[in-house]
Amino acid sequence: MKRFKNSLKQAFTLAEVLITLGIIGIVAEMTIPTLMNNVQDSVFKAGWKKEYSTLNQVINQIYADEGVTYNTADYPDYQYMARYWCKIQKRLKVVESGMVCGDEDSSAIYTTYASWPKSGKNLWHSDDAWKAKDGQLMRSNTGYFPMTATLADGSMIKFCCGNEFSVDVNGFKKPNVVGKDIYFFLLNWDGSNKTTLWGYANGSIGPPYETLLTPANYASDCDSGKGWGCSYKYLYQ
């Protein structure tokens, strides 16, 4: 009888159990979303590093094989960028594309926008379907929708203005936010076949959608601006 009474004294009451479970539930509700966001951000950052590396390798392959970069010497008219895009696309694992690439060295089908072999598909976000990190709804230049593609890993790529690459690491899936799952880089115009992250992001649209990114402002843009600065920050920090 004495042993039975001692065991009762050591047990938790139902009220104590319910209070403890309630506290655990509140703590979980406060911490799990943050934890999940951190995990998601890590996945996005890893995806961005992968896509950037892959595209740089492809650009270097084109240069090594053909000595071709996108500049005024190799492509005297901006509309010839479709030929360069097709050279890139053929070296990627493309699932769908806005361009039906054939013989990319043929001058017969890439010389004017009207003659581009467009598939009629847009594999990038339409106007206001994506946004900057500061909440501003973003726009896209529809003229460059043919140079868009979805890759086998689920990412989307857009080539614009002859030197701007935009990448959404998880395609049309949310959040579709610059600096979260959307990033960019540029090709230098000097024919050096080098990539850079300094210059105008989303430059085909112009103010107020574009951002001139520099070594002096990329960190602040990532933290409290449109988010294009995260492209550099997450690659090298």
C-alpha positions as CSV (number, residue, x, y, z in Angstrom):
1,M,0.0,0.0,0.0
2,K,2.8,2.4,0.8
3,R,4.5,1.6,-2.5
4,F,1.3,2.4,-4.4
5,K,0.9,5.8,-2.7
6,N,4.5,6.8,-3.7
7,S,3.8,5.9,-7.3
8,L,0.8,8.2,-7.4
9,K,2.8,11.1,-6.1
10,Q,5.4,10.7,-8.9
11,A,2.8,10.7,-11.8
12,F,1.8,13.7,-13.8
13,T,-1.8,14.9,-13.6
14,L,-3.9,15.2,-16.8
15,A,-3.9,18.9,-16.4
16,E,0.0,19.0,-16.3
17,V,0.2,16.8,-19.4
18,L,-2.2,19.0,-21.3
19,I,-0.4,22.2,-20.3
20,T,2.9,20.6,-21.4
21,L,1.5,19.6,-24.8
22,G,0.0,23.0,-25.2
23,I,3.4,24.7,-24.6
24,I,5.1,22.2,-27.1
25,G,2.4,23.0,-29.7
26,I,3.0,26.8,-29.3
27,V,6.7,26.4,-29.6
28,A,6.4,24.2,-32.6
29,E,4.0,26.6,-34.3
30,M,6.5,29.4,-33.8
31,T,9.7,27.6,-34.9
32,I,8.6,25.1,-37.5
33,P,7.7,27.6,-40.2
34,T,11.1,29.4,-39.7
35,L,12.9,26.1,-39.9
36,M,11.0,25.1,-43.1
37,N,11.8,28.5,-44.7
38,N,15.5,28.1,-43.8
39,V,15.5,24.6,-45.4
40,Q,13.7,25.9,-48.5
41,D,16.2,28.8,-48.8
42,S,19.1,26.4,-48.6
43,V,17.6,24.3,-51.4
44,F,17.1,27.4,-53.6
45,K,20.7,28.7,-53.0
46,A,22.1,25.3,-53.8
47,G,20.0,25.2,-57.0
48,W,21.2,28.6,-58.0
49,K,24.9,27.6,-57.6
50,K,24.2,24.5,-59.7
51,E,22.5,26.4,-62.5
52,Y,25.1,29.1,-62.6
53,S,27.9,26.5,-62.8
54,T,26.1,24.6,-65.5
55,L,25.5,27.6,-67.7
56,N,29.0,28.8,-67.3
57,Q,30.3,25.4,-68.4
58,V,28.0,25.5,-71.5
59,I,29.1,29.0,-72.4
60,N,32.7,28.0,-72.1
61,Q,32.1,24.9,-74.2
62,I,30.7,27.0,-77.0
63,Y,33.7,29.2,-76.9
64,A,36.1,26.3,-76.8
65,D,34.4,24.5,-79.7
66,E,33.6,27.5,-81.9
67,G,35.3,30.6,-80.6
68,V,31.9,32.2,-80.4
69,T,30.6,34.5,-77.8
70,Y,27.7,36.9,-78.0
71,N,29.2,40.2,-79.1
72,T,29.0,42.5,-82.1
73,A,31.8,40.7,-83.9
74,D,30.1,37.3,-83.9
75,Y,26.5,38.6,-84.0
76,P,26.2,42.0,-85.7
77,D,22.5,42.2,-85.3
78,Y,20.6,41.7,-82.0
79,Q,18.2,39.3,-83.7
80,Y,21.1,36.8,-84.2
81,M,21.1,36.2,-80.5
82,A,18.6,33.4,-81.3
83,R,21.4,31.5,-82.9
84,Y,23.5,31.8,-79.8
85,W,20.6,30.8,-77.6
86,C,20.2,27.6,-79.7
87,K,23.9,26.8,-79.3
88,I,23.3,27.0,-75.5
89,Q,20.0,25.1,-75.6
90,K,21.5,22.2,-77.4
91,R,24.0,21.7,-74.6
92,L,21.4,21.7,-71.9
93,K,18.9,19.1,-70.8
94,V,15.9,20.9,-72.2
95,V,12.4,19.6,-71.7
96,E,10.4,22.4,-73.3
97,S,11.6,25.5,-75.2
98,G,10.2,28.6,-76.7
99,M,12.5,28.1,-79.7
100,V,12.6,25.1,-82.1
101,C,16.3,25.0,-82.8
102,G,17.5,23.4,-86.1
103,D,20.7,24.3,-87.9
104,E,21.7,27.2,-85.7
105,D,24.5,28.2,-88.2
106,S,22.0,28.7,-91.0
107,S,21.5,32.4,-91.8
108,A,18.2,31.6,-93.4
109,I,16.1,31.2,-90.2
110,Y,17.7,33.4,-87.5
111,T,18.2,36.7,-89.2
112,T,15.0,38.4,-88.2
113,Y,12.6,38.1,-85.4
114,A,9.8,37.2,-87.8
115,S,11.9,34.2,-89.0
116,W,12.9,32.9,-85.6
117,P,11.6,29.3,-85.3
118,K,9.4,30.1,-82.3
119,S,7.4,27.3,-80.7
120,G,4.7,29.6,-79.3
121,K,5.5,28.6,-75.8
122,N,6.5,30.9,-73.0
123,L,8.6,29.2,-70.4
124,W,9.0,32.2,-68.2
125,H,6.7,34.2,-65.9
126,S,4.2,36.5,-67.5
127,D,3.6,40.1,-66.3
128,D,2.9,40.3,-62.5
129,A,3.3,36.6,-62.1
130,W,6.5,37.1,-60.3
131,K,7.8,39.8,-57.9
132,A,10.8,41.4,-56.4
133,K,11.9,40.7,-52.9
134,D,10.5,44.1,-51.8
135,G,7.0,43.0,-53.1
136,Q,6.9,44.9,-56.4
137,L,5.2,43.0,-59.1
138,M,7.7,42.4,-62.0
139,R,7.2,42.4,-65.8
140,S,8.9,40.6,-68.7
141,N,9.7,41.6,-72.2
142,T,7.5,39.3,-74.3
143,G,9.7,39.7,-77.3
144,Y,12.3,37.4,-75.6
145,F,9.8,34.6,-74.6
146,P,11.1,32.4,-77.5
147,M,14.4,32.3,-75.7
148,T,13.0,30.5,-72.7
149,A,13.3,26.9,-71.6
150,T,12.4,24.4,-68.9
151,L,15.2,22.0,-67.9
152,A,15.0,18.4,-66.8
153,D,15.7,19.4,-63.2
154,G,12.6,21.7,-63.1
155,S,14.4,25.0,-63.4
156,M,13.6,27.7,-66.0
157,I,15.9,29.9,-68.0
158,K,15.4,33.1,-70.0
159,F,18.0,34.7,-72.3
160,C,17.4,38.4,-72.9
161,C,19.0,41.3,-74.8
162,G,21.9,39.2,-75.9
163,N,23.6,39.1,-72.5
164,E,21.2,38.6,-69.6
165,F,20.3,35.2,-68.2
166,S,17.5,34.9,-65.7
167,V,17.0,31.6,-63.8
168,D,14.1,30.4,-61.7
169,V,15.5,27.4,-59.9
170,N,12.1,25.7,-59.3
171,G,10.2,26.8,-62.4
172,F,6.6,28.0,-62.1
173,K,6.4,26.8,-58.5
174,K,6.2,29.4,-55.8
175,P,7.5,31.7,-54.4
176,N,8.6,33.1,-57.7
177,V,10.5,35.9,-55.9
178,V,13.7,37.6,-57.0
179,G,16.4,36.7,-54.5
180,K,14.5,33.6,-53.3
181,D,14.1,31.3,-56.3
182,I,14.9,33.8,-59.1
183,Y,18.4,34.9,-60.0
184,F,20.4,36.4,-62.8
185,F,23.8,37.0,-64.4
186,L,25.2,38.7,-67.5
187,L,27.6,38.1,-70.3
188,N,30.2,40.8,-70.7
189,W,29.9,42.7,-74.0
190,D,33.6,42.9,-74.5
191,G,33.9,39.4,-76.2
192,S,35.9,38.0,-73.3
193,N,33.3,35.2,-72.9
194,K,33.2,35.9,-69.2
195,T,30.1,36.2,-67.0
196,T,29.4,38.9,-64.5
197,L,26.8,39.9,-61.9
198,W,27.4,43.6,-62.2
199,G,25.0,45.5,-64.5
200,Y,21.3,46.0,-65.1
201,A,19.1,43.1,-64.0
202,N,15.8,42.8,-65.8
203,G,17.3,45.5,-68.0
204,S,15.0,44.8,-71.0
205,I,12.1,46.5,-69.1
206,G,13.7,49.6,-67.6
207,P,12.7,51.7,-64.6
208,P,11.2,51.0,-62.2
209,Y,11.7,47.3,-62.7
210,E,15.4,47.2,-63.4
211,T,18.3,47.4,-60.9
212,L,21.8,48.5,-61.6
213,L,23.9,46.1,-59.5
214,T,27.4,47.0,-58.3
215,P,29.9,45.7,-55.8
216,A,28.8,48.6,-53.5
217,N,25.1,48.0,-53.5
218,Y,24.5,44.2,-54.0
219,A,24.3,43.4,-50.2
220,S,21.7,46.1,-49.5
221,D,19.7,45.2,-52.6
222,C,19.6,41.6,-51.4
223,D,18.6,42.5,-47.9
224,S,16.1,45.3,-48.5
225,G,15.8,45.9,-52.2
226,K,14.5,44.0,-55.2
227,G,16.7,41.0,-54.4
228,W,18.9,40.8,-57.5
229,G,21.9,41.4,-55.3
230,C,21.3,37.9,-53.8
231,S,22.6,36.4,-57.1
232,Y,26.1,37.5,-56.1
233,K,25.7,37.2,-52.3
234,Y,24.6,33.5,-52.4
235,L,27.3,32.5,-54.9
236,Y,30.2,33.9,-53.0
237,Q,29.2,34.4,-49.3
